[in-house]
């Protein structure tokens, strides 16, 4: 079994590889050939912990099991987090790789946004408004800039310190020196001005005024992935051409889709389909450039498996990581130096 640390994963991953993995994963999901993934969500209230475990198969010869653990302080703020993924050969019950995936998760999620934006947003999209300044906001902006000519970023947050902190980070990123960054814009103005809107919050209620979204805008609904939480209001949902990474999963788990359907604002037939079908050219995407488009992302175990496989193959090709024998406990390093 190959062990890959956070540092190893960060060395291996880069936008083109991660976006290609997201496109492949979305197409696999849309094909209907993937077996239904397993999901376990455990919450302990005192002290508060949340464990999310995801498991899925790829082509019957690769099994991925990922566990995310979050701990919280008494005021509800996050105290700590960790994530690990194991790749298995299920036919011989052998673990092939064990990798730390805290940073991996950010890349995998943001790459999915970029893969969707590539087929759902106008090629000229230049202004991004992002609601939320948490851990996924930075990666989302980096990856969107890899597929669209971003010239202006507007950051809207509940607490002004978050947007200011993120803006300071962005100014130091390679390739972003000429990008205009604004943090003093209202939710309404940020909505009006955007070519692409990203919502990456934990909000229970809508965070932007849906009636102000301009024709030709793509809205990536990335957060609040719980049945009773939503980031988009009924006005926006009723106006939008809606795609998802997994339509059925969104109807079941995502309040942005589930709540309007249950309220009769839209019906199941109003949903355009899975973005993977657009990528594979089995489904027509936006055609006029004037549609108001939504992409709802809940995140797929398929994304984990495909990206992890690509990283493992790359690690094996350059000898990165540590080989660990689970039978006798021996450790073997290859070409890359290892610090105990």
Buried (B, 14 or more C-beta within 10 A) or exposed (E): BBBBBBEBBEBBBEBEBBBBBBBBBBBBBBEEEBEEBEEEEEEEEEEBBBEBBBBBBBEEEBBBBBBBBBBBEEEEEBEEBEBBBBBBEEEEEEBBBBBBBBBBBBBBBBBBBBBBBBBBBBEEBBBBBBBBBBBBBBBBBBBBBBBBEBBBBBBBBEEEEBBBBBBEBBEEEEEBEEBEBBBEBEBEBBBBBBBBBBBBBEBEEBBBBBEBBEEBBBBBBBBBBBBEBBBBBBBBBEBBBBBBBBBEBBBEBBBBBBBBBEEEBBEEEBBBBBBBBBBBEEBEBBEEEEBBBBBBBBBBBBBBBBBBBBBBEBBBEEEBBBBBEEEEEEEEBBEEEEEE
